[in-house]
Amino acid sequence: MPPTDASTDADTPTPVATGEITARAENTDGQDTLDLRLPDELLALIAEQDGPASAVGTASEHRITDTPTGPVEPDLLDNVGEWGPVTTPSGVFQLVPARIERDVALICRWMNDPAVAAFWELAGPEAVTVDHLRPQLEGDGRSVPCLGVLDGTPMSYWEIYRADLDPLARHYPARPHDTGVHLLIGGVANRGHGLGTTLLKAVADLVLDHRPPCARVIAEPDLRNTPSVSAFLSAGFRFSAEVDLPDKRAALMVRDRALRTVL
């Protein structure tokens, strides 16, 4: 079963939930909040995974060079690869959609870090990483795996996904266009210094800036992962509920557009 948690500042990366569901989520007042059956035209869409940047080499030598791209068709996540860079207190950060042939060795190395493997459960040869990436890259675009690139160097792995179209929606009152994030920090040197909090805030802002229909950014770190939960809280997320997922008890973290300037 794929992982379903997210990692931030601590040495505690997180699992991911992906897959298809057809259930209807309900609001706390009993009203339907989402019909999870996608229209046929949306099911036919394939997410564009080639972003406006090119990344090669190892994490230490990997640089990003912007390249022009033509118009892209809208997808289920409003073209993550087109969101562009954002300036943070730690440097210029950008989400670059992953490509197997370019990025599998780097992501595989991160997945084999014992601290990461404990939560993501994706340790092993590159074939394991490929098997995790390919369904997302060849799916309908409801989940986009990305490299997090800071000042031109890839240092984290992200999955931006439609939480309302994910199995997670079976376990909480999902709303249309809820957008989820999973994160792992790749290098030990980048963990434990507040960088995860900085990047979580930046990515949540990117989601809200580029996805107007999205009213909430969702995350579900393992409830036992206190540093991870703390990082989400520091990044402007609020603790919403405890939820029982198939392989963990999670803290449902929510960043509301309406409370964006408050939390």
Secondary structure, 3 states (H helix, E strand, C coil): CCCCCCCCCCCCCCCCCCCCCCCEEECCCCCEEEECCCCHHHHCCCCCCCCCEEECCCCCCCCEEECCCCCCCCCCCCCHHHCCCEEECCEEEEEEECCHHHHHHHHHHHHCCHHHHHHHCCCCCHHHHHHHHHHHHCCCCCEEEEEEEECCEEEEEEEEEEHHHCHHHHCCCCCCCCEEEEEEECCHHHCCCCHHHHHHHHHHHHHHHHCCCCCEEEECCECCCHHHHHHHHHCCCEEEEEEEECCEEEEEEEEECCCCCCC
